Amino acid sequence: MPESPEARLQHHHKLSVQCRVGSLNIDANLKLSSMWTILFGPSGSGKSSLLRAACGLIGSEGITLQRFQPDETWQTLQDANTQTPPHLRGLAWAPQHTSLFPHLTVRENVEFAAHHGQSRNTDHQSLVAESLRLFRINHLASRTPRDLSGGERQRVSLARAFATPHCKLMLLDEPFNGIDHTLRNELLPEMRTWLRDRGIPALSVTHDVEEALQLQAEVILLREGKVEAEGYVTKVLHAERDGLLQSLAKN
């Protein structure tokens, strides 16, 4: 069934990305009308590159992020014609492969997002505390990345993204990579609630059909850098869903 009304965004967003990565030309206009939108597609379709371009981590021809206002006008949050530094774009990003600072503790890694380019104040400290709690890593706060498992490092990476102040859009690349399904199933609804309460839309990449179905999200199907289909998960991924059901029936 479609996601409940409270899971919809009060302000619809549009993200436009144009860039070239090797021989792949990405030209995608994404409509983000749900709290959580999934970017799906075969390997090499440009999903991760699209997120990296939006964050300013690879060169791009243009990035535009807009939000639809209650007065039925579009507010431009980021314009393709301005060279806004990545750390000022209001975008939070958690990569598929964790990239933590090895010399910093878990808490310091999470604090980096909240303090980078910002003053250290009570609100940011509260944001860090909430992120540590959300991803169940309070007890790991004094450890360094070398003392963590792969799944624990992934949760630290997610906590760092969620601790980004003044976030306008959450970009998550295979966010549950290395996290066991039981914990993933616990985290998903809490992450959705956290984002909903703050009005922050999430755009995530996944290859996991089960994850997409569990999120009951809108899905954008990307192929060769272009949007091929978009809509509710059971509509866009109906063939993948049927394949998953047949596989489960055999087991």
N, C-alpha and C positions, 0 to 999 in steps of 0.2 A: 504494500500500500504506500502511496506517496507520503512524504514526510509531513509532520503536523504543521499547522500554521505558525506556531511559535518558533519553529525551526527555520522559517523563511526570513529573508533579510528585509529589514525595514527600508534599506536603501540598496537598490540593485547596483551592481558594478559592471563595468566593461574594461577588459584588459586587451590591448592591442600590441602585438609583438611582431616586429619585422627584423630578421637577422639572417646571416648566412654562416653556416658552420660546415666547413669543408665543401662538399658538393651538395649539401642539403640547404635548400632555401626555405626558411620558416616565414610564413606570412599568415598569421592567425589572429582572428578577432573573437575573443571569448566573452560570452555573456554569463555573468555570475549572479544568478538570482536566488541561490540557496545558501544556507549557512556553510554547506560543504559541497564542493564540486570536484569530481574526479577526472583527471586527465588520463585517458586510456589509449592504448595503441600498441602496435608491434614494435619490437626493438628497432632502433634506428629511425623512428618516426619523428623524433625531435622533442620528446616530452621533457626530458631533463634539461636539454639545451634551452628550451623556452623559459623554464624557471630561472636558469642561470643568466640568461640575457635580461630578464626582467629585473634581476638583482644588480645588474651592471658588472657581472663577473666575466662576461664575454662581450665582444663588440656587437653593437646592434645598430641598425639603421633608424630604428624608432621604437619607443616604448610610450604608450599612453594608458593611463589609468583614470577612469572617470566613475563618479558615483551619482546615481539618480536621486534627486532631492524630492521632499514632499511637495514642493511647489512646481513639480514637473519640469525642472531644469536639470541640466547635467553640470555637475561641479568637477572640474579637472583637478585631480590630485597630483598627477604627474604628466607632463607634456613632452611629446617626442622632440620638440624643438629646443628644450632646455637640457643642459648637461648637469642634472642634479647628481651630486656625489652619492654613491650607493648607500652610505650610512645615513643619509638624510631623506631617503625615498619613502620611509615609513613601511618598508616591506621586511617581514621576518622570513628567514629561510633556514630550513634544516635539510642538509644534503643527504643523499642516499648513503654515502660512506662518511662516517663521522670524521670531523676535522677539529679535534680539541687541542688546546694548548697543553703540551705535555708537562710543562713546568708549573702549571697552575693547578690548584685543587679543583674539585668538582664545584664548590661554591664560587670560586673565583672565575671559573669558566662560564658559569651561568650569569654571574654579575657583569661579565664583560659586555654582554648585550645591553644590559640595563644602564650601564655607566658610560658606554662608548659615546663620546661627544656630548654627554649630558652631565649635569651636576649630580652629586650623590645626595639624594634627599630621601625622606621617609617613604614617599610613594614608590620609589624605585626599589628600596629595600623590601617593601611589602610585596612587590611584584616578584622579586627573587624568591622570597619565602613561599609564595603561592605556587610558583613553578616547581620548586623543590618538593613541595607536598604533593602536587598534582601527579608528578611522575615517580613518586615513592622513592626518592633518593636522598631524603634528609639524613639517613644514617650513613650515607656515602660522602657527605659534604666535605670532609677533611682529607679524603683520599685523592690521589692523582690518577690520571687516566690509565697508567700502566698497571694499576692495581684493580682495574675493573674488567668485567667480562664484556663481550661484544654487545650483548643486550643492554647492559648497564651504561655503556658509552653512548648507545643510541638514545637512551632516555635522557642522558645529560644534554645531548645535542638538541633534543626536542625541548627540554626545559629552557635552554638558552634562547631558542627561538621564541618561546612563549613569554620570556622575560623582556622582550623588546618593547620599550615604551612607545606610546603613540603609534601603535601598529595599525596600518590601514588594510593590509592583506597578508595572510599567512600562507607561505609557499612551502610545501612539504614533499620531499622526494623520497618515495618508498619509506614512509615514516616508521613503519613497524618492522623494518629489516632487522632480523636478529632477536626480536622480541617474541616470546612464546605466545601461542594463541590464547591461552587462558588469561594472561596479563593484558594482552591486546584487547580482549573482549571487555575487560574491566575498564581500561583506559578510554576506549572509544566514546562511550556516552558521557564521561566526565569531560573529555576534551571538547565535545560538541557543546555541552552546557557552558563551559568556560568561555568559548568563543561567542556563543549566542548572547550571553550576558553582557559582553563587551561590544557586540555588533561588529565583530571581525570575521569576514568571510575567509574560508580556507580553500585553497586549490592544491590538491595533492595528486601525485603520480603513484599508480599502483599497477602491478601485473596480476594481482590477486582478485579473482572474480568474487570469491566468498567475502572478502573485505568490502568490495564495492556494494554487494548486496546487503551486507550487514549495516552499512552506513545509510542505506536508502537514499543515496545522494543523486544529484544531477550528474550526468556523465557527458564528457566531451570526447569524442573519438577522433584522435589525431592520426593522420596517415600522410607520410612524406611532407611533413611540415604544414599541412592544411587541415582545417576542420572538415571532417567527412560527415559526422552526425553529432547531434546533441539532443539531450532530453533525459527523461527519467531512466534510472538504471535498468529496470526490467524491459524497457523498450529498446534502448540502444545496445544492451548486451544480452539480448534474448537468446542468441545462438550459444554464447558462452555459458549462460545460465542453464540452458537445456543440457549442455555437455556436462556441466558440474552435477546436475541432478542424476543423469544417467550413470555417472561415475560412482556417486554415492549409493545408488540403488544396487550396483554390482557388488559393493562392499557390505 
